[in-house]
Every structure is written in structure tokens, then in C-alpha cells.
Amino acid sequence: MWLTDETFKSIIQHTPLISIDLIVRNEKGEVLLGKRVNAPAKGYWFVPGGRVRKNETLDNAFVRLVKEELGIASGITRADAKFLGVFEHFYDDCIFCKDISTHYVVIAYEIKINFILNIIKNSQHNSFLWYEENEILKDNIEINRYTLQYLMKNSRD
């Protein structure tokens, strides 16, 4: 269900958003990151993911996001993923302006793939890269702090 900008802005202003983030690893153990185009987190490297829609089950949202974000039409379901936990993301801005903060309640999952993804730029990311997890912490890339939380939690488990 798509909302008008005005309605969505009001929702962001008054309620938390629920989303699913996908920590995607390839056969080498590298993590897929996309460079964000929109606020919040504009300009930062982030994992793929997106909002859960009204009346959409988590299973259906997961399958939709795998398709939309990764271009995988079928085959990977929530049952195939490793549940990493529920996280909260707080931003000082939102997609519409700097005056409204954004609060996400995020359900994070890790998926492993053993095939080549054909990901193209989209409305949320202008480029993608595979990054070795141990290099992410060493290199001076602009990675979102919440993506770092996922990776640090996963390395402790």
C-alpha cells in the first residue's frame, strides 16, 4: 500500500516505522552494502532492506524485499534466513526534511547466497559493493552505525 507524501510524513512524525534489514553474505563471507541516496542515512553505506507495509505479513514482506532489493524473484524465504534480532534506529531527519526525526523498529536477518546477484541502482541506493567484514572496521568508509551494529552482533554470536 503506497501512501501520499503528506500521509507518510505524518506517520514518520508520530509513529515508529517497522522494517526488515537484510545482511546478505556471499560465498566468500563478504557483506553486500548499498550507498544510500535518500535521508535518513543519506550518503552512507547500508545493508538492503525496507519497510513492512500495512496488512503485509513478515513472511510476505521478506519475500518482497528480497525481490525488490536484491532482484531475487523466488527461492529465499524468511525460514531460510538467520534471525539476528530486533533493533531500533533513530535519525535526526527524515526523507522529507531535516525537522522531523525518524524512528525505525528493525527486524534483521542474515541470508547467504551462492550465486551472482544482478543488482541495479534503485531509488534508495546509487551503488553497491561486496565488502569483507573485517575490512569494514579497518577502512575509512562511510558505513552507517546501525550496519556496524549488525556486523558486531553477528561476530559475537
N, C-alpha and C positions, 0 to 999 in steps of 0.2 A: 504494500500500500504506500503510494507516494503522497507526500504532504506538500502543501504550498510552503514557500519560504517563510511566510508570516507565521503559519501554524508551527512549523518546525522551530523557528526562532523562539517562540513562546514556550515550546516544550523544553528546549535547551535551557531556557532561563528558569524554569520552575521544577524540573524533574531530572533525575539521572537517566542516562541512556544505557541500554543493555546492548552489549556487543560480544562477538566472538573473535578472538585473535588466533591466527594460525602460525605456529612456529614450524616452518617447513624445513626439513633436512634432506639432503641428497645422499647418495651412496658414500660420499667422502666425509659426511658429517657436517658439511657446510650448511649455513643458515641462509635462507632467502630473505633479502631486505629490499624494500622499495623506498625511493626518495619521495617524501610527501609533498604534494603540490598545494594542498589546502590547509588552512588552520582548522583545528589546533594541530600543533606539531609540524607546521609548515617548514620545509627545508631540512627536516630530519629523516634519517633512515629508520624505517619502522617495519614490523612484520605485516604481512597481509591480514586482512580481516574486515569486519563491518558490523553494522547494527542488525539486531534482531527486529523484525517487523511485527507490528500488532497482529495477533492471531496466528503467528508463524511458530510452529514448534521448534525447539532447539535442533532436532534432527533435520528438519527441512531447512532451517537457516544455515546449518553447517554445510549441507549439500549445495545450497545456492551459493554460498560464499566460496566454496572450493571451485565451483564452476566460474563464477564472476571474477574472482581474484586470481585464480591460477589457470583458468582455461581447461579444467578437467571436467568433462561432461558427465562422467559416471565412474563408479568403482570405489570411491573413497567416502566412507560414511563416518559418523561420529563414533560408532563402535570400533572402527579401525584406528582411532586416534588415542593418544595418551593424554589423559586429563591432567593438566598442570595446576589447576586451581582457579579460584575467583580472585580477581584483583580490582583495585579501584584506581582510576586515572583522574587526576584533577588538572585542569588547564585554566589559565587566566583569561583566555579568549575563546572565541567560537568561530565557526566557519563564516559567520556573517559580519562580526565586528570584534573589536578589542574590549568592548564594555561589558560583555556577558561571558561569564565563566562556563566551562563545560565540565561535567562530571559523568564519567563512564563507570559502569559496573561491567567488568570484562571477564568472560569465561575463556580461559586459554587452553588450547590443545596443541599437542605436537603431532605432526604427521611426518612419516618418512616415505620418500618416493625413490624409485629405482629406474626412472625413465626421465627423458629430457622434457622439460616444460617449455612450451612456446608462449611465453608471456609477452604481451604487448603493453605499451604505455596505456594508461587509462586516466580517468578523471581524478584519481587520488594519487597516482604515482607517475613521475615522468621518467624514471629509470629503475632498473632492478639489477641486483648483483648477488652472487653467492659469496658468502664470507665465512672464513674459518672462525669458529667460535673463539679460540684462544687469541686470534689476531684482532678481533673486535675490541678486546680490552686493551691491547697494546697500541693499536693505531689511533691516530687522532682524527677519526671520522665523526661526523655529527650524528651520532646514534641517539635515539630517544631513550630517556632514562627508564621508561617502562619496558622497553625491549631489553635493556640490560637486566632488569629485574627478572624477566623470564629466563634469560640465559643463566643468571647466577643461581636461581632456584633450581633449574634443571641440573646444573653441575653439582649441587649439594645432594640431590636425590639419588 
